[in-house]
């Protein structure tokens, strides 16, 4: 099984084998991060444009560092200092960047489907770094990587995703990735944010938090995406914390080997108790470390040409 | 109809490795400075076996590592991304004589990549190259220090090595 895709647009269209290739490749890149010289020449001479039309710290820095460690040349592009302010369309901006011979475009945009659109109009490799509430593929890959590394497997595990599912691209990508790899995914949160329609994606939906986390091997917490919610989806933050926040009392009722994940940024005291975020069962910082390795792996794999796999 | 010939059988492989082991010992007087590094996949079991042979000659353990070279290849954007194997070098290579071990020497590009990759781990005093089969067709100015068998081949022929963990195996030449 080899990787033959030109773009990474979503998890939905990937096969379980393809996801596994990324995870296996990422393992090698994680080892590179532990060396004295953390840089390899795999993307030497390639130009990567980081086109972040929606604010991002973690993902942008992670991609940037991944590109640097692969020896690529980088152009960073953010909305504040760009021609978007002058009324240029995304397509024109992207075409201009391509006219400078960019090889990769890493795109973050508030509109779902933007990366797919760019992949149709550009010749460069397109990587989705988060599009609206649709998908955030590299986050799902790093989550899967972290789970597999910690638990030794993914198939058969109970993974509970707790929080704002409706507006979360991380949730969608996670659901695709984890169910494809054989995990049993449970979604939980206020009924306004976790509609039953998500059952169509092959997971279980419940609004009883204690029941949702009781048998979980992994509890993945999501932030309330205020910026995407067009109306108030629940009465108050205080009530959300009381009903769905992960606190010590709730954690005491989970399995002792259940691990806690969060894609960040975390809101301490809202979806997660401050102490829990820092406890030994929390994988939050580990996820950040693994994110770098996964993004290096994605860039490395997409860079491959069409030729045969055989490497003597 | 592809025609397959056995170039080296298990006994011949063993004999070649034993000879290479003695050549390495002859060439390198300070045994404590020599480390072996196998290139995946074929070079890894060979390096391990050479390590055993040298340990017996020198009556002291010889460090053996594994070096993946795929991130340093010069053809990454011309073929599907290679599978990356783990790199395990549990010793400092700086100041050492590193003997790179591979199964087949062909264009020489893998060895160039290996020398680059090795640089990331330190500055060896010397790098030497041991291969089981040299099939010719070099594209770079690279030459092996220790060769099991020289096999003149045509470009379209294929050489494959089957080697089990215990060292049992054979080298095959396939004609299209």
HADDOCK unambig.tbl for C-alpha pairs under 7 A between the chains (distance, minus, plus):
assign (segid A and resid 3 and name CA) (segid B and resid 80 and name CA) 6.58 0.50 0.50
assign (segid A and resid 3 and name CA) (segid B and resid 81 and name CA) 6.78 0.50 0.50
assign (segid A and resid 4 and name CA) (segid B and resid 80 and name CA) 6.60 0.50 0.50
assign (segid A and resid 25 and name CA) (segid B and resid 84 and name CA) 6.14 0.50 0.50
assign (segid A and resid 28 and name CA) (segid B and resid 84 and name CA) 6.48 0.50 0.50
assign (segid A and resid 28 and name CA) (segid B and resid 86 and name CA) 6.09 0.50 0.50
assign (segid A and resid 37 and name CA) (segid B and resid 120 and name CA) 5.66 0.50 0.50
assign (segid A and resid 40 and name CA) (segid B and resid 71 and name CA) 6.29 0.50 0.50
assign (segid A and resid 40 and name CA) (segid B and resid 72 and name CA) 6.79 0.50 0.50
assign (segid A and resid 41 and name CA) (segid B and resid 71 and name CA) 6.60 0.50 0.50
assign (segid A and resid 41 and name CA) (segid B and resid 72 and name CA) 5.85 0.50 0.50
assign (segid A and resid 42 and name CA) (segid B and resid 71 and name CA) 5.02 0.50 0.50
assign (segid A and resid 42 and name CA) (segid B and resid 72 and name CA) 5.91 0.50 0.50
assign (segid A and resid 301 and name CA) (segid B and resid 81 and name CA) 5.29 0.50 0.50
assign (segid A and resid 303 and name CA) (segid B and resid 77 and name CA) 5.59 0.50 0.50
assign (segid A and resid 304 and name CA) (segid B and resid 76 and name CA) 5.55 0.50 0.50
assign (segid A and resid 304 and name CA) (segid B and resid 77 and name CA) 4.52 0.50 0.50
assign (segid A and resid 304 and name CA) (segid B and resid 78 and name CA) 6.43 0.50 0.50
assign (segid A and resid 304 and name CA) (segid B and resid 79 and name CA) 5.66 0.50 0.50
assign (segid A and resid 304 and name CA) (segid B and resid 80 and name CA) 4.65 0.50 0.50
assign (segid A and resid 304 and name CA) (segid B and resid 81 and name CA) 4.41 0.50 0.50
assign (segid A and resid 305 and name CA) (segid B and resid 77 and name CA) 4.54 0.50 0.50
assign (segid A and resid 305 and name CA) (segid B and resid 78 and name CA) 4.37 0.50 0.50
assign (segid A and resid 305 and name CA) (segid B and resid 79 and name CA) 4.31 0.50 0.50
assign (segid A and resid 305 and name CA) (segid B and resid 80 and name CA) 5.01 0.50 0.50
assign (segid A and resid 306 and name CA) (segid B and resid 78 and name CA) 6.54 0.50 0.50
assign (segid A and resid 306 and name CA) (segid B and resid 79 and name CA) 5.28 0.50 0.50
assign (segid A and resid 306 and name CA) (segid B and resid 80 and name CA) 5.54 0.50 0.50
assign (segid A and resid 307 and name CA) (segid B and resid 78 and name CA) 5.86 0.50 0.50
assign (segid A and resid 307 and name CA) (segid B and resid 79 and name CA) 3.76 0.50 0.50
assign (segid A and resid 307 and name CA) (segid B and resid 80 and name CA) 5.54 0.50 0.50
assign (segid A and resid 308 and name CA) (segid B and resid 79 and name CA) 5.44 0.50 0.50
assign (segid A and resid 308 and name CA) (segid B and resid 80 and name CA) 5.86 0.50 0.50
assign (segid A and resid 309 and name CA) (segid B and resid 79 and name CA) 6.20 0.50 0.50
assign (segid A and resid 309 and name CA) (segid B and resid 80 and name CA) 5.01 0.50 0.50
assign (segid A and resid 309 and name CA) (segid B and resid 81 and name CA) 6.90 0.50 0.50
assign (segid A and resid 309 and name CA) (segid B and resid 82 and name CA) 6.26 0.50 0.50
assign (segid A and resid 311 and name CA) (segid B and resid 82 and name CA) 6.69 0.50 0.50
